[in-house]
Amino acid sequence: MLPTPFRSPSRSPLPTARIKESPDDFVVEELPAYAPAGAGDHVFVRFTKRDRTTMDAVRAIARALACDPRAAGFAGMKDKRALTTQTFSLQPPRGTTSLELAARARELALVGLDGITIHEACPHPHKMRAGHLAGNRFAITVRGLEADRVSEVARALEGIARSGVPNAFGVQRFGSRGDNATRALAWLRGEERGPRDPRVSRLLWSSLQSAVFNAVLDERVRDGTWVTPLEGDLLKLRTSGGLFGCADVQTDGPRAASGEVSPTGPIIGARMRWPEGAPAALERRVADSILGADFDLAKTRSLGEGSRRALRLWVEDLRWELIETTESDPNGPYGTGVGKSSACMRVYFVLPKGSYATTVLAAAVDLDEVRAADGSSPADEEDA
């Protein structure tokens, strides 16, 4: 059976809180890795969407500009129930230059689309690819905190800013039903027919990779070694992202304690670099327990060759502010009881690409992600 999405153990029950009561409570700004060049065969479009998936927004803009949405490129998918700003690329239709398409996009910005605002459009030589971003900036409103536990949450956030958090993949990675990894395993084992869409194939495989990583991370958190180098570990430098093997824990231990390096876990693949010693034994045992000892990684080569991911996530520019404190309604849907009051906090921070805001917040509060009126879940963005 596949493990459930990672949940970092807590020594005591965390304060409960709600996020995403409104899309405006979860604000995300994609930080570009580079600016468009101003010339080329593609057009980069910067837009903000509200309560729509990335794919919904991309299709709506592409079709309004008579472009093929299947040729669009984007750096990453963002939450549906949110207010998110990101960039994607379009390929001009036959007979249209990139400069003409950029002009049309700017005209479309004046007309507008439901739930979408276009900010700018500019030509660029190549299509935008997954991962072409520097990171994401968040402003998240946390509601329903017990007022007498705000200081406890503040202390937890201060600790996160100093020491980071376990770098788990969030529940979004596994789809709204939580079954993306299970579906991937059934397909790759030949028990079910595989997806026709290559994008869906990669999405399912990434969910299975994430399940293995989270299971390894869970064990390293449980034994207290998620920030402590073990002999044979592959360590990642915080600044450059370079990898090297740990041969001397006496030397590398202090470097990890200072935040210079962190142990890594597996994003399994045919050509992933494995650690040595005890870390390798742990990773292979976990991978075999999920995939099966006879699983052939070679057949996943077209889906991605594998990589390493730091077990620790560093959070930049973290700060928070108390917005309001109000008396709670004990009869309301989120009442906390007679005589208690609830607080509302806004938390700001920046994360590197591939990391999850909910992972950060879950280290300070027990999260309840509110469903949208149409019943969609916070994880719908990465459904296959």
C-alpha beads as a LAMMPS data file, in Angstrom:
LAMMPS data file: protein, C-alpha beads

384 atoms
383 bonds

1 atom types
1 bond types

-500.0 500.0 xlo xhi
-500.0 500.0 ylo yhi
-500.0 500.0 zlo zhi

Masses

1 110.0

Atoms # bond

1 1 1 0.000 0.000 0.000
2 1 1 1.270 3.447 -0.846
3 1 1 2.050 5.739 2.097
4 1 1 -0.196 8.685 2.832
5 1 1 1.213 12.148 2.040
6 1 1 3.907 13.172 4.493
7 1 1 2.774 14.703 7.770
8 1 1 5.538 15.910 10.034
9 1 1 5.136 14.561 13.573
10 1 1 4.475 17.130 16.292
11 1 1 5.338 16.805 19.962
12 1 1 2.017 18.351 20.921
13 1 1 -1.244 19.124 19.085
14 1 1 -0.787 22.177 16.900
15 1 1 -3.279 25.061 16.921
16 1 1 -5.940 24.568 14.268
17 1 1 -6.488 27.127 11.518
18 1 1 -8.212 27.545 8.163
19 1 1 -6.837 28.700 4.836
20 1 1 -8.456 29.401 1.466
21 1 1 -11.824 30.545 2.789
22 1 1 -11.599 32.886 -0.186
23 1 1 -9.287 32.742 -3.217
24 1 1 -7.946 36.118 -2.062
25 1 1 -6.686 34.468 1.134
26 1 1 -4.017 32.576 -0.836
27 1 1 -1.927 34.946 -2.957
28 1 1 0.980 33.594 -5.016
29 1 1 3.373 35.481 -7.276
30 1 1 5.641 33.482 -9.541
31 1 1 9.174 34.927 -9.561
32 1 1 10.563 34.629 -13.115
33 1 1 14.000 33.165 -13.698
34 1 1 14.550 35.626 -16.571
35 1 1 12.753 38.378 -18.474
36 1 1 11.483 37.884 -22.043
37 1 1 13.982 39.076 -24.642
38 1 1 11.572 41.148 -26.732
39 1 1 12.156 39.118 -29.904
40 1 1 11.668 35.512 -30.948
41 1 1 9.123 32.969 -32.141
42 1 1 7.120 32.696 -28.909
43 1 1 5.245 35.163 -26.705
44 1 1 5.480 35.261 -22.917
45 1 1 2.201 36.336 -21.295
46 1 1 2.131 37.488 -17.671
47 1 1 -1.311 37.101 -16.078
48 1 1 -3.194 36.801 -12.804
49 1 1 -5.946 34.233 -12.335
50 1 1 -8.534 33.970 -9.574
51 1 1 -10.238 30.698 -8.621
52 1 1 -9.170 28.970 -11.835
53 1 1 -6.610 26.265 -12.514
54 1 1 -3.510 27.098 -14.500
55 1 1 -4.668 24.915 -17.376
56 1 1 -8.105 26.562 -17.431
57 1 1 -6.511 30.003 -17.635
58 1 1 -3.965 28.967 -20.275
59 1 1 -6.676 27.457 -22.474
60 1 1 -8.923 30.502 -22.101
61 1 1 -6.194 32.958 -23.116
62 1 1 -4.876 30.742 -25.930
63 1 1 -8.298 30.274 -27.483
64 1 1 -9.139 33.973 -27.193
65 1 1 -5.971 34.661 -29.204
66 1 1 -6.617 31.847 -31.732
67 1 1 -3.543 29.917 -30.515
68 1 1 -3.226 26.180 -29.939
69 1 1 -3.301 25.658 -26.141
70 1 1 -1.443 22.372 -26.578
71 1 1 1.615 24.333 -27.740
72 1 1 1.586 26.552 -24.637
73 1 1 4.397 26.308 -22.101
74 1 1 4.432 27.201 -18.420
75 1 1 6.884 26.999 -15.553
76 1 1 4.561 25.422 -13.009
77 1 1 0.965 24.882 -12.022
78 1 1 -0.578 26.981 -9.285
79 1 1 -3.439 26.329 -6.874
80 1 1 -6.957 26.780 -8.168
81 1 1 -8.499 28.317 -5.057
82 1 1 -6.086 31.217 -4.984
83 1 1 -5.094 34.521 -6.546
84 1 1 -1.970 33.679 -8.539
85 1 1 0.292 35.584 -10.916
86 1 1 2.417 33.631 -13.372
87 1 1 3.827 33.562 -16.893
88 1 1 3.237 31.188 -19.786
89 1 1 4.268 31.101 -23.441
90 1 1 2.209 30.936 -26.626
91 1 1 3.207 30.005 -30.137
92 1 1 1.692 32.354 -32.753
93 1 1 -0.801 30.784 -35.166
94 1 1 0.187 30.391 -38.795
95 1 1 0.428 33.751 -40.554
96 1 1 0.875 35.738 -37.323
97 1 1 4.184 37.090 -36.034
98 1 1 5.124 37.096 -32.371
99 1 1 4.959 40.894 -32.319
100 1 1 1.424 40.783 -33.723
101 1 1 0.401 38.162 -31.159
102 1 1 1.856 40.229 -28.308
103 1 1 -0.146 43.238 -29.532
104 1 1 -3.330 41.139 -29.624
105 1 1 -2.671 39.939 -26.078
106 1 1 -2.346 43.523 -24.891
107 1 1 -5.645 44.341 -26.602
108 1 1 -7.221 41.339 -24.889
109 1 1 -5.996 42.724 -21.557
110 1 1 -8.237 45.751 -22.099
111 1 1 -11.281 43.566 -22.753
112 1 1 -10.558 41.032 -20.010
113 1 1 -11.527 37.406 -19.406
114 1 1 -13.542 35.945 -16.565
115 1 1 -11.246 35.512 -13.571
116 1 1 -8.125 36.416 -15.586
117 1 1 -6.141 39.640 -15.863
118 1 1 -3.384 39.954 -18.484
119 1 1 -0.529 42.231 -17.423
120 1 1 1.968 42.087 -20.259
121 1 1 2.962 40.157 -23.382
122 1 1 6.418 40.085 -24.937
123 1 1 8.182 37.900 -27.554
124 1 1 10.921 35.466 -26.569
125 1 1 13.093 33.015 -28.565
126 1 1 11.914 29.799 -26.912
127 1 1 8.955 28.133 -25.268
128 1 1 8.660 28.314 -21.491
129 1 1 9.464 24.999 -19.856
130 1 1 8.592 23.427 -16.514
131 1 1 10.844 24.763 -13.779
132 1 1 11.740 28.007 -15.575
133 1 1 11.198 30.153 -12.487
134 1 1 13.239 31.378 -9.559
135 1 1 10.611 30.713 -6.905
136 1 1 7.266 31.876 -5.574
137 1 1 6.218 34.663 -3.220
138 1 1 3.266 33.973 -0.914
139 1 1 0.866 36.041 1.160
140 1 1 -1.485 33.673 2.973
141 1 1 -4.303 34.553 5.348
142 1 1 -4.689 32.075 8.210
143 1 1 -8.089 32.240 9.913
144 1 1 -9.731 30.749 12.964
145 1 1 -6.687 30.637 15.251
146 1 1 -7.485 30.539 18.937
147 1 1 -6.429 33.987 20.111
148 1 1 -4.590 32.644 23.138
149 1 1 -2.374 30.479 20.882
150 1 1 -1.187 33.200 18.491
151 1 1 2.090 33.562 20.374
152 1 1 2.651 29.822 20.017
153 1 1 2.225 30.078 16.238
154 1 1 4.534 33.101 16.145
155 1 1 7.267 31.151 17.950
156 1 1 6.852 28.273 15.496
157 1 1 7.200 30.650 12.542
158 1 1 10.345 32.140 14.084
159 1 1 11.789 28.629 14.353
160 1 1 10.898 27.913 10.730
161 1 1 12.693 31.086 9.631
162 1 1 15.820 30.002 11.529
163 1 1 15.952 26.285 10.799
164 1 1 13.669 25.466 7.862
165 1 1 11.116 22.636 7.671
166 1 1 11.010 19.106 6.243
167 1 1 10.824 19.578 2.471
168 1 1 7.760 17.394 1.891
169 1 1 5.617 17.376 -1.222
170 1 1 2.169 18.728 -0.390
171 1 1 -1.135 16.926 -0.847
172 1 1 -1.619 18.841 -4.115
173 1 1 0.975 16.543 -5.644
174 1 1 -1.295 13.539 -5.234
175 1 1 -4.522 14.881 -6.771
176 1 1 -7.854 15.761 -5.176
177 1 1 -8.602 12.077 -4.497
178 1 1 -5.055 11.388 -3.359
179 1 1 -4.706 8.566 -5.899
180 1 1 -2.273 9.899 -8.515
181 1 1 0.605 7.786 -7.200
182 1 1 -1.577 4.679 -6.966
183 1 1 -2.721 5.164 -10.556
184 1 1 0.874 5.614 -11.701
185 1 1 1.960 2.395 -10.031
186 1 1 -0.918 0.399 -11.522
187 1 1 -0.105 1.709 -14.994
188 1 1 3.649 1.156 -14.750
189 1 1 3.120 -2.373 -13.429
190 1 1 0.935 -3.119 -16.449
191 1 1 -2.206 -3.567 -14.353
192 1 1 -4.039 -0.682 -16.048
193 1 1 -3.864 1.081 -19.386
194 1 1 -1.547 4.097 -19.375
195 1 1 -2.623 7.663 -20.131
196 1 1 -2.712 8.869 -23.728
197 1 1 -1.610 12.390 -22.818
198 1 1 2.179 12.609 -22.200
199 1 1 1.597 15.477 -19.750
200 1 1 -0.671 13.240 -17.654
201 1 1 1.900 10.440 -17.783
202 1 1 4.596 12.736 -16.409
203 1 1 2.217 14.079 -13.778
204 1 1 1.332 10.616 -12.515
205 1 1 4.986 9.545 -12.462
206 1 1 5.983 12.656 -10.517
207 1 1 3.319 11.768 -7.919
208 1 1 4.848 8.326 -7.500
209 1 1 8.332 9.826 -7.217
210 1 1 6.964 12.207 -4.590
211 1 1 5.436 9.348 -2.600
212 1 1 8.822 7.624 -2.392
213 1 1 10.563 10.861 -1.383
214 1 1 7.980 11.647 1.313
215 1 1 8.275 8.130 2.732
216 1 1 12.072 8.475 2.968
217 1 1 11.723 11.930 4.514
218 1 1 9.212 10.569 7.034
219 1 1 11.760 8.015 8.225
220 1 1 14.556 10.594 8.421
221 1 1 12.311 12.944 10.427
222 1 1 11.311 10.107 12.722
223 1 1 14.917 9.200 13.524
224 1 1 16.036 12.856 13.672
225 1 1 18.489 12.741 10.742
226 1 1 16.641 14.909 8.182
227 1 1 19.100 17.761 8.881
228 1 1 22.001 15.597 10.124
229 1 1 24.441 14.155 7.569
230 1 1 25.069 10.429 7.681
231 1 1 28.108 8.799 6.163
232 1 1 27.281 8.054 2.541
233 1 1 24.640 10.799 2.287
234 1 1 24.503 12.980 -0.801
235 1 1 24.541 16.557 0.474
236 1 1 23.248 19.602 -1.364
237 1 1 24.811 23.041 -1.062
238 1 1 22.222 25.671 -0.140
239 1 1 23.625 28.389 -2.408
240 1 1 24.641 26.597 -5.605
241 1 1 22.628 23.378 -5.339
242 1 1 25.752 21.314 -5.966
243 1 1 25.842 17.690 -4.753
244 1 1 28.655 15.842 -3.032
245 1 1 29.007 12.709 -0.938
246 1 1 29.428 12.831 2.822
247 1 1 32.633 11.019 3.730
248 1 1 33.327 12.754 7.055
249 1 1 30.361 13.494 9.337
250 1 1 32.648 15.395 11.722
251 1 1 33.327 17.932 8.977
252 1 1 29.927 18.003 7.297
253 1 1 27.860 17.972 10.498
254 1 1 28.737 21.567 11.470
255 1 1 28.175 22.683 7.852
256 1 1 24.667 21.241 8.001
257 1 1 24.030 22.797 11.410
258 1 1 24.939 26.215 10.010
259 1 1 22.619 25.706 7.035
260 1 1 25.357 25.519 4.421
261 1 1 24.375 22.002 3.308
262 1 1 21.462 19.601 3.742
263 1 1 21.022 15.857 3.259
264 1 1 19.019 14.861 0.178
265 1 1 16.386 12.273 -0.635
266 1 1 15.494 10.403 -3.833
267 1 1 13.499 11.635 -6.797
268 1 1 13.812 8.168 -8.238
269 1 1 14.628 7.592 -11.880
270 1 1 16.732 5.477 -14.186
271 1 1 19.809 7.669 -13.838
272 1 1 19.335 9.083 -10.334
273 1 1 22.500 9.185 -8.259
274 1 1 22.101 6.936 -5.221
275 1 1 23.855 7.598 -1.910
276 1 1 26.021 5.018 -0.201
277 1 1 25.997 3.122 3.087
278 1 1 23.047 3.401 5.473
279 1 1 21.259 6.168 3.493
280 1 1 21.345 3.993 0.354
281 1 1 19.992 0.982 2.257
282 1 1 17.141 3.079 3.642
283 1 1 16.217 4.556 0.259
284 1 1 16.297 1.216 -1.544
285 1 1 14.219 -0.429 1.188
286 1 1 11.589 2.318 1.017
287 1 1 11.546 2.331 -2.790
288 1 1 11.162 -1.461 -2.909
289 1 1 8.335 -1.365 -0.368
290 1 1 6.389 1.080 -2.562
291 1 1 7.342 0.073 -6.101
292 1 1 8.166 -3.586 -5.585
293 1 1 11.633 -5.109 -5.605
294 1 1 11.285 -6.113 -9.256
295 1 1 10.256 -2.658 -10.500
296 1 1 12.258 -1.693 -13.595
297 1 1 13.231 1.989 -13.437
298 1 1 14.559 1.802 -17.001
299 1 1 11.021 1.874 -18.386
300 1 1 10.463 5.292 -16.754
301 1 1 13.385 6.926 -18.594
302 1 1 11.116 8.843 -20.984
303 1 1 9.272 10.321 -17.991
304 1 1 12.384 11.754 -16.349
305 1 1 15.765 10.423 -15.326
306 1 1 15.556 11.236 -11.621
307 1 1 17.307 13.706 -9.339
308 1 1 17.964 14.540 -5.694
309 1 1 15.889 16.841 -3.470
310 1 1 17.041 18.439 -0.222
311 1 1 15.327 17.023 2.855
312 1 1 15.248 20.506 4.373
313 1 1 13.322 23.460 2.961
314 1 1 14.617 26.953 3.667
315 1 1 12.031 29.730 3.884
316 1 1 13.081 33.238 2.870
317 1 1 11.706 36.634 3.957
318 1 1 9.271 35.087 6.418
319 1 1 7.158 37.549 8.410
320 1 1 3.634 37.722 9.740
321 1 1 1.077 40.181 11.010
322 1 1 -2.024 39.859 13.160
323 1 1 -4.968 41.209 11.188
324 1 1 -7.792 40.943 13.678
325 1 1 -9.150 39.160 16.715
326 1 1 -12.894 38.565 16.991
327 1 1 -15.251 36.755 19.315
328 1 1 -16.035 33.323 17.913
329 1 1 -19.515 32.030 17.303
330 1 1 -19.877 28.691 19.171
331 1 1 -22.826 27.790 16.944
332 1 1 -21.074 28.608 13.657
333 1 1 -19.440 26.027 11.399
334 1 1 -15.979 26.791 12.782
335 1 1 -16.903 27.793 16.332
336 1 1 -14.205 27.130 18.910
337 1 1 -16.456 27.142 21.949
338 1 1 -17.951 29.544 24.451
339 1 1 -15.564 32.029 25.980
340 1 1 -12.893 31.745 23.266
341 1 1 -11.967 34.200 20.552
342 1 1 -10.349 33.615 17.181
343 1 1 -7.541 35.455 15.477
344 1 1 -6.649 36.059 11.855
345 1 1 -3.014 36.174 10.757
346 1 1 -1.379 36.934 7.405
347 1 1 1.910 35.150 6.708
348 1 1 4.396 36.243 4.025
349 1 1 7.360 34.270 2.683
350 1 1 9.306 33.230 -0.434
351 1 1 10.003 29.625 -1.425
352 1 1 12.251 28.084 -4.079
353 1 1 10.572 26.348 -6.999
354 1 1 9.153 22.907 -6.339
355 1 1 8.267 23.537 -2.693
356 1 1 4.893 23.942 -1.032
357 1 1 3.463 26.748 1.076
358 1 1 1.162 24.337 2.887
359 1 1 4.227 22.340 3.957
360 1 1 5.584 25.471 5.651
361 1 1 2.331 26.407 7.372
362 1 1 1.682 22.826 8.492
363 1 1 4.802 23.053 10.651
364 1 1 3.100 25.797 12.700
365 1 1 -0.643 25.041 12.530
366 1 1 -2.970 22.126 11.883
367 1 1 -4.442 23.209 8.538
368 1 1 -7.982 22.914 7.306
369 1 1 -8.161 23.806 3.612
370 1 1 -11.681 25.035 2.884
371 1 1 -13.409 23.573 -0.153
372 1 1 -14.806 25.810 -2.830
373 1 1 -18.529 26.250 -3.299
374 1 1 -18.439 23.865 -6.283
375 1 1 -16.936 21.147 -4.088
376 1 1 -13.502 21.221 -5.684
377 1 1 -10.601 20.519 -3.400
378 1 1 -7.384 22.467 -2.853
379 1 1 -5.547 19.665 -4.657
380 1 1 -7.470 19.959 -7.928
381 1 1 -4.586 21.824 -9.570
382 1 1 -2.509 18.657 -9.972
383 1 1 -5.267 16.237 -10.869
384 1 1 -4.452 13.963 -13.785

Bonds

1 1 1 2
2 1 2 3
3 1 3 4
4 1 4 5
5 1 5 6
6 1 6 7
7 1 7 8
8 1 8 9
9 1 9 10
10 1 10 11
11 1 11 12
12 1 12 13
13 1 13 14
14 1 14 15
15 1 15 16
16 1 16 17
17 1 17 18
18 1 18 19
19 1 19 20
20 1 20 21
21 1 21 22
22 1 22 23
23 1 23 24
24 1 24 25
25 1 25 26
26 1 26 27
27 1 27 28
28 1 28 29
29 1 29 30
30 1 30 31
31 1 31 32
32 1 32 33
33 1 33 34
34 1 34 35
35 1 35 36
36 1 36 37
37 1 37 38
38 1 38 39
39 1 39 40
40 1 40 41
41 1 41 42
42 1 42 43
43 1 43 44
44 1 44 45
45 1 45 46
46 1 46 47
47 1 47 48
48 1 48 49
49 1 49 50
50 1 50 51
51 1 51 52
52 1 52 53
53 1 53 54
54 1 54 55
55 1 55 56
56 1 56 57
57 1 57 58
58 1 58 59
59 1 59 60
60 1 60 61
61 1 61 62
62 1 62 63
63 1 63 64
64 1 64 65
65 1 65 66
66 1 66 67
67 1 67 68
68 1 68 69
69 1 69 70
70 1 70 71
71 1 71 72
72 1 72 73
73 1 73 74
74 1 74 75
75 1 75 76
76 1 76 77
77 1 77 78
78 1 78 79
79 1 79 80
80 1 80 81
81 1 81 82
82 1 82 83
83 1 83 84
84 1 84 85
85 1 85 86
86 1 86 87
87 1 87 88
88 1 88 89
89 1 89 90
90 1 90 91
91 1 91 92
92 1 92 93
93 1 93 94
94 1 94 95
95 1 95 96
96 1 96 97
97 1 97 98
98 1 98 99
99 1 99 100
100 1 100 101
101 1 101 102
102 1 102 103
103 1 103 104
104 1 104 105
105 1 105 106
106 1 106 107
107 1 107 108
108 1 108 109
109 1 109 110
110 1 110 111
111 1 111 112
112 1 112 113
113 1 113 114
114 1 114 115
115 1 115 116
116 1 116 117
117 1 117 118
118 1 118 119
119 1 119 120
120 1 120 121
121 1 121 122
122 1 122 123
123 1 123 124
124 1 124 125
125 1 125 126
126 1 126 127
127 1 127 128
128 1 128 129
129 1 129 130
130 1 130 131
131 1 131 132
132 1 132 133
133 1 133 134
134 1 134 135
135 1 135 136
136 1 136 137
137 1 137 138
138 1 138 139
139 1 139 140
140 1 140 141
141 1 141 142
142 1 142 143
143 1 143 144
144 1 144 145
145 1 145 146
146 1 146 147
147 1 147 148
148 1 148 149
149 1 149 150
150 1 150 151
151 1 151 152
152 1 152 153
153 1 153 154
154 1 154 155
155 1 155 156
156 1 156 157
157 1 157 158
158 1 158 159
159 1 159 160
160 1 160 161
161 1 161 162
162 1 162 163
163 1 163 164
164 1 164 165
165 1 165 166
166 1 166 167
167 1 167 168
168 1 168 169
169 1 169 170
170 1 170 171
171 1 171 172
172 1 172 173
173 1 173 174
174 1 174 175
175 1 175 176
176 1 176 177
177 1 177 178
178 1 178 179
179 1 179 180
180 1 180 181
181 1 181 182
182 1 182 183
183 1 183 184
184 1 184 185
185 1 185 186
186 1 186 187
187 1 187 188
188 1 188 189
189 1 189 190
190 1 190 191
191 1 191 192
192 1 192 193
193 1 193 194
194 1 194 195
195 1 195 196
196 1 196 197
197 1 197 198
198 1 198 199
199 1 199 200
200 1 200 201
201 1 201 202
202 1 202 203
203 1 203 204
204 1 204 205
205 1 205 206
206 1 206 207
207 1 207 208
208 1 208 209
209 1 209 210
210 1 210 211
211 1 211 212
212 1 212 213
213 1 213 214
214 1 214 215
215 1 215 216
216 1 216 217
217 1 217 218
218 1 218 219
219 1 219 220
220 1 220 221
221 1 221 222
222 1 222 223
223 1 223 224
224 1 224 225
225 1 225 226
226 1 226 227
227 1 227 228
228 1 228 229
229 1 229 230
230 1 230 231
231 1 231 232
232 1 232 233
233 1 233 234
234 1 234 235
235 1 235 236
236 1 236 237
237 1 237 238
238 1 238 239
239 1 239 240
240 1 240 241
241 1 241 242
242 1 242 243
243 1 243 244
244 1 244 245
245 1 245 246
246 1 246 247
247 1 247 248
248 1 248 249
249 1 249 250
250 1 250 251
251 1 251 252
252 1 252 253
253 1 253 254
254 1 254 255
255 1 255 256
256 1 256 257
257 1 257 258
258 1 258 259
259 1 259 260
260 1 260 261
261 1 261 262
262 1 262 263
263 1 263 264
264 1 264 265
265 1 265 266
266 1 266 267
267 1 267 268
268 1 268 269
269 1 269 270
270 1 270 271
271 1 271 272
272 1 272 273
273 1 273 274
274 1 274 275
275 1 275 276
276 1 276 277
277 1 277 278
278 1 278 279
279 1 279 280
280 1 280 281
281 1 281 282
282 1 282 283
283 1 283 284
284 1 284 285
285 1 285 286
286 1 286 287
287 1 287 288
288 1 288 289
289 1 289 290
290 1 290 291
291 1 291 292
292 1 292 293
293 1 293 294
294 1 294 295
295 1 295 296
296 1 296 297
297 1 297 298
298 1 298 299
299 1 299 300
300 1 300 301
301 1 301 302
302 1 302 303
303 1 303 304
304 1 304 305
305 1 305 306
306 1 306 307
307 1 307 308
308 1 308 309
309 1 309 310
310 1 310 311
311 1 311 312
312 1 312 313
313 1 313 314
314 1 314 315
315 1 315 316
316 1 316 317
317 1 317 318
318 1 318 319
319 1 319 320
320 1 320 321
321 1 321 322
322 1 322 323
323 1 323 324
324 1 324 325
325 1 325 326
326 1 326 327
327 1 327 328
328 1 328 329
329 1 329 330
330 1 330 331
331 1 331 332
332 1 332 333
333 1 333 334
334 1 334 335
335 1 335 336
336 1 336 337
337 1 337 338
338 1 338 339
339 1 339 340
340 1 340 341
341 1 341 342
342 1 342 343
343 1 343 344
344 1 344 345
345 1 345 346
346 1 346 347
347 1 347 348
348 1 348 349
349 1 349 350
350 1 350 351
351 1 351 352
352 1 352 353
353 1 353 354
354 1 354 355
355 1 355 356
356 1 356 357
357 1 357 358
358 1 358 359
359 1 359 360
360 1 360 361
361 1 361 362
362 1 362 363
363 1 363 364
364 1 364 365
365 1 365 366
366 1 366 367
367 1 367 368
368 1 368 369
369 1 369 370
370 1 370 371
371 1 371 372
372 1 372 373
373 1 373 374
374 1 374 375
375 1 375 376
376 1 376 377
377 1 377 378
378 1 378 379
379 1 379 380
380 1 380 381
381 1 381 382
382 1 382 383
383 1 383 384
